[in-house]
């Protein structure tokens, strides 16, 4: 069971890395055509992005569950 959760966590981390790289590539290519971004989002681009928040929360939940199973 722990191995399955570890594999799921690894897949989620890889997905996060791919998403970050894709986001950087797209923003570099479309930077000329972007509209003005709200000031709060400019200061915290990752924290106010729901996709990244989902990754962060899901990875945290899986890690907590793995640690819980390891100590029980």
N, CA and C of each residue as an Amber inpcrd file, in Angstrom:
protein
   216
   0.8240000  -1.1980000   0.0000000   0.0000000   0.0000000   0.0000000
   0.8670000   1.2600000   0.0000000   1.9420000   1.2310000   0.8010000
   2.8150000   2.3990000   0.8690000   3.5010000   2.6320000  -0.4690000
   3.8380000   1.5310000  -1.1490000   4.5030000   1.6700000  -2.4430000
   3.5940000   2.3310000  -3.4750000   2.3270000   1.9840000  -3.4360000
   1.3730000   2.5870000  -4.3680000   1.2510000   4.0830000  -4.0970000
   1.1650000   4.4480000  -2.8340000   1.0660000   5.8680000  -2.4910000
   2.3460000   6.6150000  -2.8560000   3.4900000   5.9620000  -2.6960000
   4.7530000   6.5940000  -3.0900000   4.8050000   6.8080000  -4.5940000
   4.3050000   5.8570000  -5.3620000   4.2660000   5.9980000  -6.8200000
   3.3190000   7.1300000  -7.2060000   2.1850000   7.2130000  -6.5380000
   1.2340000   8.2970000  -6.8130000   1.8750000   9.6520000  -6.5080000
   2.5770000   9.7450000  -5.3780000   3.2550000  10.9980000  -5.0280000
   4.3110000  11.3450000  -6.0650000   5.0590000  10.3520000  -6.5450000
   6.0760000  10.5890000  -7.5710000   5.4400000  11.0940000  -8.8640000
   4.3360000  10.5040000  -9.2570000   3.6300000  10.9520000 -10.4630000
   3.1410000  12.3860000 -10.2920000   2.6570000  12.7180000  -9.1030000
   2.1780000  14.0800000  -8.8690000   3.3250000  15.0770000  -8.9070000
   4.4720000  14.7170000  -8.3790000   5.6250000  15.6120000  -8.4140000
   6.0990000  15.8110000  -9.8520000   6.1430000  14.7340000 -10.6280000
   6.5300000  14.8480000 -12.0350000   5.5310000  15.7200000 -12.7830000
   4.2470000  15.5510000 -12.4990000   3.2260000  16.3860000 -13.1330000
   3.3890000  17.8570000 -12.7890000   3.7650000  18.1410000 -11.5480000
   4.0060000  19.5220000 -11.1400000   5.1800000  20.1190000 -11.9020000
   6.2530000  19.3560000 -12.0360000   7.4310000  19.8420000 -12.7630000
   7.0910000  20.0950000 -14.2250000   6.3630000  19.1780000 -14.8390000
   5.9830000  19.3580000 -16.2470000   5.0690000  20.5670000 -16.3960000
   4.1480000  20.7580000 -15.4550000   3.2520000  21.9110000 -15.5210000
   4.0230000  23.2220000 -15.3920000   4.9970000  23.2550000 -14.4810000
   5.8010000  24.4620000 -14.3230000   6.5960000  24.7660000 -15.5900000
   7.2070000  23.7520000 -16.1750000   7.9750000  23.9600000 -17.4060000
   7.0790000  24.3990000 -18.5580000   5.9120000  23.7860000 -18.6670000
   4.9820000  24.1640000 -19.7320000   4.4990000  25.5900000 -19.5360000
   4.1990000  25.9550000 -18.3020000   3.7550000  27.3220000 -18.0200000
   4.8170000  28.3450000 -18.3700000   6.0710000  28.0460000 -18.0470000
   7.1590000  28.9690000 -18.3910000   7.3150000  29.0880000 -19.8940000
   7.2170000  27.9590000 -20.6140000   7.3670000  27.9870000 -22.0670000
   6.2360000  28.7780000 -22.7210000   5.0310000  28.5810000 -22.2340000
   3.8910000  29.2950000 -22.8130000   3.9770000  30.7780000 -22.4840000
   4.3420000  31.1170000 -21.2510000   4.4200000  32.5300000 -20.8920000
   5.5440000  33.2290000 -21.6490000   6.6170000  32.5300000 -21.9260000
   7.7100000  33.1290000 -22.7040000   7.2800000  33.3580000 -24.1500000
   6.4860000  32.4540000 -24.6920000   6.0400000  32.5940000 -26.0770000
   4.9350000  33.6080000 -26.2600000   4.0900000  33.7830000 -25.2650000
   2.9310000  34.6680000 -25.3950000   3.0790000  35.9700000 -24.6230000
   4.2650000  36.2810000 -24.1650000   4.4150000  37.4520000 -23.3110000
   4.0960000  38.7580000 -24.0300000   4.2020000  38.7810000 -25.3270000
   3.9220000  40.0110000 -26.0700000   2.4320000  40.3090000 -26.1390000
   1.5950000  39.2900000 -26.0280000   0.1680000  39.4630000 -26.2420000
  -0.6450000  39.4290000 -24.9480000   0.0060000  39.2270000 -23.8170000
  -0.7250000  39.1450000 -22.5550000  -1.3000000  40.5020000 -22.1530000
  -2.4540000  40.4390000 -21.5140000  -3.0600000  41.6480000 -20.9630000
  -2.4720000  41.9180000 -19.6030000  -2.8510000  43.0230000 -19.0080000
  -2.3580000  43.3960000 -17.6850000  -2.8570000  42.3840000 -16.6480000
  -1.9570000  41.9350000 -15.7850000  -2.2820000  40.9690000 -14.7490000
  -2.4780000  41.7250000 -13.4330000  -3.4500000  41.2710000 -12.6580000
  -3.7490000  41.9170000 -11.3850000  -2.5040000  41.9400000 -10.5020000
  -2.3640000  42.9910000  -9.7150000  -1.1590000  43.2090000  -8.9040000
  -0.9100000  42.0770000  -7.8960000  -1.9680000  41.5660000  -7.2740000
  -1.8030000  40.4800000  -6.2990000  -1.2820000  39.2130000  -6.9610000
  -1.7400000  38.9350000  -8.1530000  -1.2870000  37.7460000  -8.8660000
   0.1550000  37.9250000  -9.3240000   0.5550000  39.1160000  -9.6580000
   1.9430000  39.3560000 -10.0370000   2.8790000  39.1190000  -8.8630000
   2.4460000  39.4580000  -7.6610000   3.2830000  39.2620000  -6.4780000
   3.3590000  37.7960000  -6.0620000   2.2680000  37.0360000  -6.2540000
   2.2070000  35.6340000  -5.8290000   1.6620000  34.7690000  -6.9750000
   2.4140000  34.5920000  -8.0640000   1.8620000  33.8750000  -9.2150000
   1.5660000  32.4030000  -8.9360000   2.3210000  31.7460000  -8.0610000
   2.0840000  30.3260000  -7.7990000   1.0070000  30.1430000  -6.7440000
   1.0290000  30.9600000  -5.7010000   0.0690000  30.7820000  -4.6110000
  -1.3610000  31.0770000  -5.0270000  -1.5550000  31.9130000  -6.0170000
  -2.9170000  32.2510000  -6.4440000  -3.3520000  31.4690000  -7.6840000
  -2.5810000  30.4460000  -8.0680000  -2.9320000  29.6100000  -9.2110000
  -3.5860000  28.3300000  -8.6860000  -4.8510000  28.0740000  -9.0310000
  -5.5440000  26.9160000  -8.4650000  -4.9340000  25.5710000  -8.8580000
  -4.3060000  25.4870000 -10.0230000  -3.6870000  24.2270000 -10.4330000
  -2.5250000  23.8940000  -9.5080000  -1.6740000  24.8640000  -9.2250000
  -0.5390000  24.6290000  -8.3530000  -0.9790000  24.3930000  -6.9160000
  -2.0240000  25.0850000  -6.4910000  -2.5510000  24.8380000  -5.1520000
  -3.0480000  23.4050000  -5.0220000  -3.7000000  22.8940000  -6.0530000
  -4.1690000  21.5180000  -6.0400000  -3.0090000  20.5490000  -5.9230000
  -1.9530000  20.7860000  -6.7050000  -0.7640000  19.9260000  -6.6140000
  -0.1650000  19.9690000  -5.2100000  -0.0040000  21.1470000  -4.6660000
   0.6260000  21.2900000  -3.3610000  -0.2020000  20.6000000  -2.2810000
  -1.5010000  20.8060000  -2.2870000  -2.3670000  20.1940000  -1.2850000
  -2.4040000  18.6830000  -1.4450000  -2.4860000  18.1930000  -2.6670000
  -2.5480000  16.7530000  -2.8990000  -1.2420000  16.0690000  -2.5050000
  -0.1140000  16.6650000  -2.8580000   1.1790000  16.0810000  -2.4770000
   1.3110000  16.0680000  -0.9580000   0.9160000  17.1370000  -0.3150000
   0.9670000  17.1880000   1.1450000   0.0840000  16.1220000   1.7820000
  -1.1170000  15.9340000   1.2560000  -2.0260000  14.9280000   1.8060000
  -1.4680000  13.5230000   1.6280000  -0.9050000  13.2430000   0.4750000
  -0.3300000  11.9180000   0.2340000   0.8620000  11.6800000   1.1580000
   1.7110000  12.6740000   1.3240000   2.8670000  12.5100000   2.2060000
   2.4490000  12.2970000   3.6540000   1.4490000  13.0270000   4.1010000
   0.9490000  12.8450000   5.4660000   0.3950000  11.4360000   5.6300000
  -0.3150000  10.9440000   4.6390000  -0.8800000   9.6000000   4.7130000
   0.2190000   8.5330000   4.7000000   1.2550000   8.7360000   3.9050000
   2.3820000   7.7960000   3.8750000   3.0700000   7.7620000   5.2330000
   3.2940000   8.9130000   5.8150000   3.9330000   8.9790000   7.1360000
   3.0270000   8.3170000   8.1870000   1.7380000   8.5460000   8.0920000
   0.7990000   7.9320000   9.0240000   0.8590000   6.4040000   8.9340000
   0.8620000   5.8890000   7.6960000   0.9190000   4.4380000   7.5270000
   2.2640000   3.8690000   7.9630000   3.3170000   4.6330000   7.8150000
   4.6400000   4.1390000   8.2100000   4.7460000   3.9750000   9.7260000
   4.0610000   4.8040000  10.4770000   4.1630000   4.7480000  11.9340000
   3.0650000   3.9310000  12.5980000   2.1520000   3.3830000  11.8150000
   1.1100000   2.5550000  12.4270000   1.3690000   1.0860000  12.1940000
